[in-house]
Amino acid sequence: MAIELTYLNPSDVSGTITLSNNNLTASMPSGSIIRGNYAHTKGKYYFEVKLDSGATTLQFGIATKSISIPAPTSVYVRCINGSNGNRYPENTSYGTGWVVGDVIGVAMDLDSGKLEFYKNGVNLGISHTDLISLINQYGEIVPYFRSGGTTPVITVNFGATAFKYTMPSGYNPYNYAYSNKFLISSEDKYYSLLVKESVNQVPIMASNILPSGEVSASSTYSTGNEWRAFDRVPSTVWQSNNIGTNQWLTYKFTTPIRITSYSLSTRSLANLAPRDFKLQGSNNGVDYTDLDSQTNVTDWVADVKKTYQFTNSFEYLYYRIFVVANNGGNSVLISEFELMNKEEKTMLTIPKLSDTNFLKYGMNKSFNIITDSNFDKLSHVADTSEALGSGKVFKQKINTSKTPIKKVSIT
């Protein structure tokens, strides 16, 4: 087992949430949503939530990670409501409400599909039994929290400190992870590859000009609502004004920036979703360069992001999505539009084999290595680890002079 740094993810929020205590305490205005940063697909895990102050109307439990932040009544969420104990998305009776100072334990058995809640150490029973089908259909799950009242303040313990109440038998703290990792060996040296994921470079917008940058569009159904595609709230949208072709939505940065991927999502009206579209860049807002082009995109699912990567060596001030045609409706609708910068790839030199180095620097078995790609950084790990322990290590020599390797996939 390894321990993952687990916290409330400040990059996975809807609304304005104030985080503290290493992102484990959250002050959540009504309607705001936040999810945990670390996801699971198998195993049995437990975490605790304490209501420090504020309203008791807080929905919490688990949700799928791949979906744009969902409402508690959506099919992507399994949770309970702190004010009355009802379970969601069914909104049916389950437990009892909580008060300030109460601690709710969340126990998920991803091997059998069961979800249970504990109130101050007392088992409230099984709330849901379909977690396996949820994972099979929508992917890995993460902790989920939504405020429905006047700024509740909660503190979450994923296992970094001792739990308030005894963890159910057979369960692990939520921050535990199965370790099945590998390092690369070449000429008596060991290496690992780290990839820093792309990050959305557009801030959470509150208007067309706040907090920074500027949003504009070819037309809009609701005047002044172009920024809604950048507010990270899936239920709010930009919609063109009864025109389904040759419509665009632009974000202007404060300084030129290089973008190498973008994502789009839409709502349930798939006929309004873009079908043929381009991502374009400009430094004067008039002359645009095509950076990426997509055609015949018809398989939209509500609130599910589509992400596109492309090669771009230049910095631009303006980026816009230009929709040549939608899927047959009378306007174009986009609920979320993200602009990401490039991944950063680092090669780490590992001084020696050790349990700590495997757990801390090893690559996960599903990691794909593109060996003929460029790396951004080369780093060396200081030799402070202990000798290799009793864990199982498998070595396989590969003669690269006979078999050139361009991609490695460990499964």
C-alpha positions as CSV (number, residue, x, y, z in Angstrom):
1,M,0.0,0.0,0.0
2,A,1.0,3.6,-0.6
3,I,-0.4,6.8,0.8
4,E,-1.6,9.5,-1.6
5,L,-1.8,13.2,-0.7
6,T,-5.6,13.6,-0.7
7,Y,-7.5,16.9,-0.3
8,L,-10.4,19.0,-1.5
9,N,-9.4,19.9,-5.1
10,P,-9.4,23.7,-5.6
11,S,-9.3,23.1,-9.4
12,D,-12.5,21.0,-9.3
13,V,-15.1,23.5,-7.9
14,S,-18.3,25.2,-8.8
15,G,-18.8,28.6,-7.0
16,T,-16.5,30.5,-4.7
17,I,-15.2,28.2,-1.9
18,T,-12.7,29.2,0.8
19,L,-10.2,26.5,1.6
20,S,-7.8,26.2,4.5
21,N,-6.1,23.6,6.6
22,N,-4.1,22.1,3.7
23,N,-7.3,22.1,1.6
24,L,-9.1,19.9,4.1
25,T,-11.4,22.6,5.5
26,A,-14.0,24.3,3.3
27,S,-16.3,27.3,3.8
28,M,-19.0,26.7,1.1
29,P,-21.6,29.3,0.1
30,S,-25.0,28.0,-1.0
31,G,-24.9,26.1,-4.3
32,S,-21.1,25.6,-4.3
33,I,-19.7,22.2,-5.1
34,I,-16.2,20.7,-4.6
35,R,-14.7,17.2,-5.2
36,G,-11.7,15.4,-3.8
37,N,-8.5,15.2,-5.9
38,Y,-7.8,11.4,-5.7
39,A,-10.0,8.8,-7.3
40,H,-10.6,5.1,-6.8
41,T,-12.1,2.3,-8.9
42,K,-11.6,-0.7,-6.6
43,G,-11.0,-1.5,-2.9
44,K,-12.8,-0.6,0.4
45,Y,-12.2,3.0,1.7
46,Y,-13.4,5.2,4.5
47,F,-13.3,9.0,5.3
48,E,-14.9,11.3,7.8
49,V,-16.7,14.7,7.4
50,K,-17.2,17.0,10.4
51,L,-19.7,19.9,10.3
52,D,-17.7,22.7,12.0
53,S,-20.4,25.5,11.7
54,G,-23.1,26.9,9.5
55,A,-26.1,25.4,7.8
56,T,-26.7,21.6,7.9
57,T,-27.9,21.5,4.3
58,L,-24.9,19.8,2.7
59,Q,-25.0,16.9,0.3
60,F,-21.9,14.7,0.5
61,G,-20.8,11.3,-0.6
62,I,-19.2,10.3,-3.9
63,A,-19.4,11.3,-7.6
64,T,-17.8,10.3,-10.9
65,K,-14.7,12.2,-11.7
66,S,-15.0,12.4,-15.5
67,I,-18.3,14.4,-15.5
68,S,-18.4,18.2,-15.3
69,I,-19.3,19.0,-11.7
70,P,-22.8,17.3,-11.3
71,A,-25.8,18.2,-9.2
72,P,-26.7,15.9,-6.3
73,T,-29.8,14.8,-8.2
74,S,-27.9,13.6,-11.2
75,V,-27.1,10.0,-12.1
76,Y,-23.4,10.6,-11.5
77,V,-23.7,11.1,-7.7
78,R,-24.4,8.9,-4.7
79,C,-24.8,11.0,-1.5
80,I,-26.9,11.9,1.5
81,N,-28.3,15.3,2.6
82,G,-27.1,16.4,6.0
83,S,-30.2,18.4,6.8
84,N,-32.7,15.5,6.7
85,G,-30.6,12.4,6.0
86,N,-32.2,11.7,2.7
87,R,-30.2,9.8,0.0
88,Y,-29.6,11.1,-3.5
89,P,-30.1,11.1,-6.4
90,E,-33.3,9.3,-5.3
91,N,-34.2,11.9,-2.6
92,T,-35.8,9.2,-0.4
93,S,-35.6,8.6,3.3
94,Y,-32.4,7.0,4.6
95,G,-30.9,8.4,7.9
96,T,-31.3,11.4,10.2
97,G,-30.0,14.9,9.9
98,W,-26.8,16.2,11.5
99,V,-25.9,19.2,13.7
100,V,-22.8,21.2,14.2
101,G,-20.1,19.0,15.7
102,D,-21.4,15.8,14.2
103,V,-19.0,13.5,12.3
104,I,-20.2,11.5,9.4
105,G,-18.2,8.5,8.2
106,V,-18.4,7.5,4.5
107,A,-17.6,3.9,3.8
108,M,-17.4,2.7,0.2
109,D,-16.9,-0.9,-0.9
110,L,-16.0,-0.7,-4.5
111,D,-15.5,-4.5,-4.7
112,S,-19.1,-5.3,-3.9
113,G,-20.7,-1.9,-4.9
114,K,-22.0,-0.9,-1.4
115,L,-22.0,2.6,0.1
116,E,-22.7,3.2,3.8
117,F,-22.7,6.2,6.1
118,Y,-21.9,6.4,9.9
119,K,-23.1,9.1,12.2
120,N,-20.9,9.7,15.2
121,G,-19.7,6.1,14.9
122,V,-23.2,4.5,14.5
123,N,-23.9,2.7,11.2
124,L,-26.8,4.2,9.3
125,G,-27.0,1.2,7.0
126,I,-26.4,0.7,3.2
127,S,-27.5,3.7,1.2
128,H,-26.6,2.4,-2.3
129,T,-25.6,-0.9,-3.9
130,D,-24.7,0.1,-7.5
131,L,-21.2,1.6,-7.2
132,I,-19.7,-1.0,-9.5
133,S,-22.2,-0.2,-12.3
134,L,-21.6,3.5,-11.7
135,I,-17.8,3.0,-12.2
136,N,-18.2,0.7,-15.2
137,Q,-20.4,3.2,-16.9
138,Y,-18.8,6.5,-16.0
139,G,-15.3,5.7,-14.6
140,E,-13.5,6.4,-11.4
141,I,-15.1,8.1,-8.4
142,V,-14.1,10.9,-6.0
143,P,-15.5,12.4,-2.8
144,Y,-18.2,14.9,-3.4
145,F,-19.6,17.9,-1.4
146,R,-22.4,20.4,-2.2
147,S,-23.7,23.2,0.0
148,G,-27.4,23.8,0.0
149,G,-27.5,26.4,2.8
150,T,-25.9,29.4,4.4
151,T,-22.1,28.7,4.2
152,P,-21.5,25.5,6.1
153,V,-17.9,25.0,7.1
154,I,-16.7,21.4,7.0
155,T,-13.4,19.5,7.7
156,V,-12.7,16.3,5.9
157,N,-10.3,13.6,7.1
158,F,-9.1,11.3,4.3
159,G,-6.8,9.4,6.7
160,A,-3.8,11.8,7.1
161,T,-4.6,11.9,10.9
162,A,-6.4,9.5,13.2
163,F,-10.1,9.1,12.6
164,K,-12.6,10.3,15.2
165,Y,-14.4,6.9,15.2
166,T,-13.2,3.4,14.5
167,M,-12.9,2.6,10.8
168,P,-15.1,-0.4,9.7
169,S,-13.4,-3.7,9.7
170,G,-11.6,-4.5,6.4
171,Y,-11.6,-0.9,5.1
172,N,-8.6,1.4,4.5
173,P,-8.3,5.1,4.8
174,Y,-9.4,6.8,1.7
175,N,-5.9,8.1,1.0
176,Y,-4.5,4.6,0.7
177,A,-3.6,3.4,-2.8
178,Y,-2.6,0.0,-4.2
179,S,1.0,0.2,-5.3
180,N,2.0,-1.6,-8.5
181,K,4.7,0.6,-10.0
182,F,7.8,0.3,-12.1
183,L,11.1,2.2,-12.8
184,I,13.2,2.1,-15.9
185,S,16.8,0.7,-15.7
186,S,19.6,1.5,-18.1
187,E,23.3,1.0,-17.6
188,D,23.0,0.5,-13.8
189,K,20.9,3.7,-13.5
190,Y,17.2,4.0,-12.7
191,Y,14.7,6.5,-14.2
192,S,11.2,7.6,-13.8
193,L,9.1,9.9,-15.9
194,L,6.8,12.5,-14.4
195,V,4.0,14.3,-16.3
196,K,2.4,17.5,-15.0
197,E,-1.1,17.6,-16.5
198,S,-2.4,20.4,-18.5
199,V,-4.2,23.1,-16.4
200,N,-7.1,25.3,-17.5
201,Q,-5.6,28.8,-18.0
202,V,-8.9,30.7,-17.9
203,P,-9.9,31.9,-14.4
204,I,-13.4,31.2,-13.1
205,M,-15.3,34.1,-14.7
206,A,-18.0,36.1,-12.9
207,S,-18.7,38.4,-15.8
208,N,-17.4,39.1,-19.3
209,I,-14.4,41.0,-17.8
210,L,-14.0,39.7,-14.2
211,P,-11.8,38.6,-12.6
212,S,-9.5,39.1,-15.6
213,G,-9.4,38.8,-19.4
214,E,-12.4,39.4,-21.6
215,V,-15.1,37.2,-23.0
216,S,-16.9,38.0,-26.3
217,A,-19.1,36.1,-28.8
218,S,-20.6,36.5,-32.3
219,S,-24.1,36.7,-30.7
220,T,-25.8,35.6,-27.5
221,Y,-29.3,34.6,-26.6
222,S,-29.1,36.3,-23.2
223,T,-27.2,39.6,-23.4
224,G,-24.0,39.7,-21.4
225,N,-24.0,36.0,-20.6
226,E,-21.0,35.0,-22.8
227,W,-18.9,34.4,-19.7
228,R,-21.2,31.6,-18.5
229,A,-19.1,29.1,-20.6
230,F,-16.2,30.0,-18.4
231,D,-17.8,29.9,-14.9
232,R,-17.2,26.2,-14.4
233,V,-20.9,25.7,-13.6
234,P,-22.2,23.1,-16.1
235,S,-25.9,24.1,-15.7
236,T,-25.1,27.7,-17.1
237,V,-24.3,28.2,-20.8
238,W,-23.5,30.4,-23.6
239,Q,-26.0,30.2,-26.4
240,S,-26.0,32.0,-29.7
241,N,-29.0,34.1,-30.7
242,N,-31.0,31.7,-33.0
243,I,-28.1,31.1,-35.3
244,G,-26.6,27.6,-35.8
245,T,-23.7,28.3,-38.2
246,N,-20.5,30.4,-38.2
247,Q,-20.8,31.4,-34.5
248,W,-17.8,32.0,-32.2
249,L,-16.9,32.4,-28.6
250,T,-13.6,34.1,-27.6
251,Y,-11.5,34.5,-24.5
252,K,-8.9,37.2,-24.5
253,F,-6.0,36.7,-22.0
254,T,-4.2,39.6,-20.4
255,T,-0.9,38.6,-22.0
256,P,-0.2,36.2,-24.9
257,I,0.0,32.5,-23.8
258,R,0.6,29.2,-25.5
259,I,-2.3,26.8,-25.5
260,T,-2.0,23.2,-26.6
261,S,-5.4,21.6,-25.7
262,Y,-9.0,22.6,-25.1
263,S,-12.2,21.0,-23.9
264,L,-15.9,21.6,-24.6
265,S,-19.0,20.4,-23.0
266,T,-22.7,20.9,-23.7
267,R,-26.1,20.2,-22.1
268,S,-28.9,17.8,-23.0
269,L,-29.8,19.5,-26.2
270,A,-27.4,17.7,-28.4
271,N,-28.7,19.3,-31.6
272,L,-27.3,22.6,-30.4
273,A,-23.8,21.2,-29.8
274,P,-21.0,22.0,-32.2
275,R,-20.6,19.5,-35.1
276,D,-17.9,21.2,-37.2
277,F,-15.6,23.6,-35.4
278,K,-12.1,25.1,-35.2
279,L,-10.0,26.5,-32.4
280,Q,-8.3,29.6,-33.6
281,G,-5.6,32.0,-32.2
282,S,-5.0,35.7,-32.8
283,N,-2.9,38.6,-31.4
284,N,-5.1,41.4,-32.7
285,G,-8.6,39.9,-32.5
286,V,-9.0,40.3,-36.3
287,D,-6.6,37.9,-38.0
288,Y,-7.0,34.4,-36.7
289,T,-4.9,31.3,-37.3
290,D,-6.5,27.8,-37.3
291,L,-4.9,25.7,-34.5
292,D,-7.3,22.7,-34.6
293,S,-10.2,21.5,-36.7
294,Q,-12.9,18.9,-35.9
295,T,-15.7,17.7,-38.2
296,N,-18.8,15.6,-37.8
297,V,-18.7,15.5,-34.0
298,T,-22.2,14.1,-33.2
299,D,-21.7,11.9,-30.1
300,W,-22.2,14.5,-27.4
301,V,-23.3,13.5,-23.9
302,A,-24.6,16.1,-21.5
303,D,-21.9,17.5,-19.1
304,V,-19.2,15.1,-20.5
305,K,-16.1,17.0,-21.7
306,K,-14.5,16.4,-25.0
307,T,-10.8,17.3,-24.9
308,Y,-8.7,17.9,-28.0
309,Q,-4.9,18.3,-28.1
310,F,-2.9,19.9,-30.9
311,T,0.6,21.2,-31.7
312,N,1.2,24.9,-31.2
313,S,4.5,26.7,-30.9
314,F,3.2,30.2,-30.6
315,E,1.6,32.4,-27.9
316,Y,-1.6,34.2,-28.7
317,L,-3.7,36.8,-26.9
318,Y,-7.1,35.7,-28.2
319,Y,-8.4,32.1,-28.5
320,R,-11.8,31.4,-29.9
321,I,-13.9,28.4,-30.8
322,F,-15.4,29.0,-34.2
323,V,-18.5,26.8,-34.9
324,V,-19.0,26.2,-38.6
325,A,-22.1,24.2,-38.0
326,N,-24.0,22.6,-35.1
327,N,-26.0,19.4,-35.0
328,G,-29.2,20.7,-36.6
329,G,-30.6,23.1,-34.0
330,N,-31.4,26.7,-34.3
331,S,-28.5,28.0,-32.2
332,V,-25.1,26.9,-30.8
333,L,-24.8,26.0,-27.1
334,I,-21.6,25.5,-25.0
335,S,-21.8,25.0,-21.3
336,E,-18.0,24.8,-20.6
337,F,-15.0,25.9,-22.6
338,E,-11.5,25.3,-21.2
339,L,-8.1,26.3,-22.6
340,M,-5.1,24.4,-21.3
341,N,-1.4,24.8,-21.6
342,K,1.1,22.0,-22.5
343,E,2.0,19.0,-20.3
344,E,5.3,19.3,-18.6
345,K,7.4,16.1,-18.8
346,T,10.4,15.5,-16.5
347,M,12.9,12.6,-16.5
348,L,14.0,11.7,-13.0
349,T,17.3,10.0,-12.3
350,I,16.8,7.6,-9.3
351,P,20.0,6.8,-7.3
352,K,19.1,3.2,-6.3
353,L,16.3,0.8,-5.8
354,S,14.4,1.1,-2.5
355,D,10.8,0.7,-1.3
356,T,10.5,4.4,-0.8
357,N,11.8,5.2,-4.3
358,F,9.4,2.7,-5.9
359,L,6.4,4.1,-4.0
360,K,7.3,7.8,-4.4
361,Y,8.8,7.9,-7.9
362,G,7.5,4.7,-9.6
363,M,5.2,5.0,-12.6
364,N,1.8,3.4,-12.5
365,K,1.4,0.2,-14.5
366,S,-1.0,1.9,-17.0
367,F,1.5,4.7,-17.8
368,N,2.4,4.9,-21.5
369,I,6.0,6.0,-22.4
370,I,6.6,7.7,-25.7
371,T,10.4,7.3,-25.9
372,D,11.0,9.5,-28.9
373,S,9.3,12.5,-27.4
374,N,11.1,15.5,-25.9
375,F,11.4,16.1,-22.2
376,D,11.1,19.5,-20.6
377,K,13.3,18.9,-17.5
378,L,16.0,16.5,-16.2
379,S,16.1,16.1,-12.4
380,H,18.2,14.0,-10.0
381,V,16.8,12.5,-6.8
382,A,19.1,12.8,-3.7
383,D,20.2,9.4,-2.3
384,T,18.6,9.4,1.1
385,S,16.4,6.3,0.9
386,E,16.8,2.9,2.7
387,A,17.8,-0.4,1.0
388,L,15.2,-2.4,-0.9
389,G,13.0,-4.3,1.4
390,S,10.9,-7.4,1.0
391,G,8.6,-6.2,-1.7
392,K,8.4,-8.1,-5.0
393,V,10.5,-6.6,-7.8
394,F,10.5,-8.0,-11.4
395,K,13.3,-7.2,-13.8
396,Q,13.4,-7.7,-17.6
397,K,16.4,-6.8,-19.8
398,I,15.6,-5.5,-23.3
399,N,18.2,-5.4,-26.1
400,T,17.3,-2.1,-27.8
401,S,20.0,-2.6,-30.5
402,K,17.9,-5.4,-31.9
403,T,14.5,-4.0,-31.0
404,P,14.1,-0.2,-31.1
405,I,11.5,0.9,-28.6
406,K,9.3,3.9,-29.2
407,K,6.5,3.2,-26.8
408,V,6.2,1.2,-23.6
409,S,2.9,0.2,-22.0
410,I,2.9,-1.7,-18.7
411,T,-0.4,-3.5,-18.0
